[in-house]
Amino acid sequence: MKSYKKYIIIQVAVIVFFTSCSTLEKTSTHGFNSGYYKLQSKQKNVQNVYLDVTDEKIDVYHETEKQPDKNKFLTIALKPSDSLVISPLVFSKKSLDIDITAILLKYRPAVYGLPGQLNTDFNVALYAGWRHDIYNIKSKMDPLGKSYNKISNWGYDFGFFTGPGSTPISPFTTQNQITDEYSGLMIQAGFAGFIELNVASFGISLGIDYLLNSDRDVWIYTNKPWVGFIVGIAIN
């Protein structure tokens, strides 16, 4: 039991550390940066555009033949100014997402008349999926009567993961076929869906584990699916 608690502490510490460190990383990888987007206005019109994003403003260019036009057609101020209030705008983009992930909680359904199990054993995995980011821009007014534009964003993605981990092997998990208890090395693989926010990336995963020793033949969870709570850190 002490070893399991040790795994939990290490796993949570690693995720918290890298998640906090990855906030700046996410800003540069999946943040609102210069590039190609789709623009949806209040009238529901969708246009392909190129954005030139700086700390003070966003210049918007029409995209023609996969190139931005030379002349911008819209400038969005990011600092309080006397500029006119703009209608709500929605920018979106799609991109490949590659993460380092960990399943913090893994639920294994009941099998062979034995109750379901909730595991928190140490594991890591490489995840690859297709990500969709959405950025909403709304004009606000400050107490001095100056307008400013507030940007809010969220995203989602779906993809696949695989990686190593550990799992408890015991008389319970082998229907008393073995008498020893140990943490077995296994490979996990499956499908996951994420919700992407400014400070976190988390979601639900569905997968199976493959035990890397001969006890897999008596392990009750061989080829049995599980459901987990997954968190991720962007590395691309």
N, C-alpha and C positions, 0 to 999 in steps of 0.2 A: 504493500500500500504506500509506503514511503517513497518508493521509486516512482510510482505513478504520479504522486504529488509533485515530485521533483520534475518530471516531464512537463506537467501542466505549468509550473512556474517558469521553466525555461522557455516554453513555447509562447506563453503570453508575453514574457519580457521581450523576446525577439520580435514578435509582431508589433508590440507597442512602440519599440525603439525604431524599427524601420518604417512604420506607418508615420510616426512623427517626422522622421527624416525625409520621408518621401513626399511631404506636402509641397516643398519647393520643387522637387523633381516633377511632380504631377503638373505643376504650373507650367513647366517648360515642355512637357511631352503631350499632355492632353488638355492643356489650358487654352484660354482664348487667345491664340496667337495668330500672326499673319498667315494667310493661306486661303484655300478655296472652300467656300461654304455654299449652302442653299439659304436663301433669304425668303422668309414668309412674312408678308405685311398683314395689317389688319383686314385688308380686302381679300385675304387668302391667296393672293398671287404668289407663286413660287418662282424665284429667279436664281440662276447660277451666278455667283459673285466672287470677287476676290477682295479680301480685307487686308489693309495695311494697319496693323495695330501698334500703337505706341502708348506710353504712360498717360498722355494727355488727350488723345483722340483716336478715332477709328475712321479711316477713309475707306469708302466702299466704291468698288469699280465693277462695272458689268463684265461678265466673262463672255468673250467671243472667240470661237474656235480654240477653246482651251487656253486662251491667253487673256489677261486683264486689259480692258480698254485703257487708252492713255489718259483719258479724262475721268476723274472721279465724278460720281453723281450724288454722293451723300457723304457728309461728315458728321460724326457723332462725337460730341465733346464728352470727355470723361471727368473734367473738372467743372465746378460751378461756374456758370457764365451767364451772359445776357442773351444767349441764343434761344431760338424758338423751341418750344416743347415739341418733341417728335411723337408720332404715334407708336404704340408698342410694336416692337420688331422681334422676330424670332430667327436666329441663325442656327443652322445644324450642320454637322459633318459626320462622316463615317471613317473609321480607321481601324487598322489592325491593333489589337491589344495583346501584349505579352506580359504576364505577371508571374511573380513568385507567390505562391499561395500556401495556405495551411488550413486544414479542416479542424476548427477548434472543438466542435462537438460532432460526434458521429453516432447516429442511432441505427442499431441493427434490429430488425423485427424479430419477433419470436419464431423459433424453429424447433422442430422435434419435441414439441411440448414444453420447451424451456422458455422463460420470459425474455422479452426484448432487453437489449443492453444499450446503455449510453456510454460511449468511450471517449476519452480525452487524451489518447496517447499521442506522442510526438510524431509529426509527419510534415513533409513539405512536398510541393509539386510544382511543376512548370505548367502554366496555363496559356493557351492561345485562343483568342476569340475575335469576333467582329463587333466593334464598339460603335455606338451611336450617341453623340454628344449634342445637347440642346442648350442654347444660350438665349435667355430672355432679356431684352433691354426695355426698361420703362422709364419715362421721364418723371422726375420728382421736383418739388419746389422746396428750397430751404427757407428758414425764417427771414432772410434778407430779400426774398423775392427772386433769387437767382435759381435757374433750373440746373439740374444735374441728372445724369442718366445712371440708373442702378442696373447692374448686371447680375443675374442669378443663373446658375447652371446646374444641370444634372445629366446623368447618362445611364445607359444600360448596355450590357453585352452578353453574348452567349458563346460558349466554346467548350473546349475539351482540356483535360488536365491529366498528368501522369507524374508519378514520383514515388520515392521511398517512404517508409514509415515503420512503426512498430505496433504490435498487437499482443495482448496477453494470451498465452497458451497455457492451459491448465486442465485439470480433470473436467471442470465444468464445460469448457469450450471444445472438448474432445469426447464427450460422453464417457468419461472415465477410461478412455483408451490409453492415456498416459498418466503417470503419477506425479511428474515434475511440474513445476510452474516456472515460466520464463517469459521474456518479451521476445517474440519472434519477429524477424525482419520480413517485411512484405513489400510488394509493389502495388500501388493503388492507381486506378484509372477510372475516368468517368466523364460526365457532362456537368457543366455548371452554368448558372445565370447570375449576373452581378447587377447591383444597383450602384452607380458611381456618384458620389457626392464630393464636395470640396475637400473634406478631411478624412474620408474613409471609402473603402471599396469592399462591399460584403454581399453575400448572396447565399443561395441554396445549391447544394451539389448532390448528385446521384452517382454512385460508383460501386465498384467491386474491388476486392483485395485478393492478391495472389501471394500465398505464403511461400517463402523461398527455402523450404526444407521439406523433408519427407513427411512431416506431420500434417501437411496439407491434406493428405488422404483421409485423415480422421478429424480434421478441424471442421466444426459444424458450420462455419461461415464461408467455406470454399464455394465460389461461384454464387454467393447469395448477395443481393443488392443491399445497400445501406443509403441513408439520407443524412446529409451533414450541413452544418453551418460553416461557410467558408469565407475567409478574408484574403485580400490580395494586395500586392504592392507592384505598381507598374515599373517595368524595367526598360521599356522601349521609348 
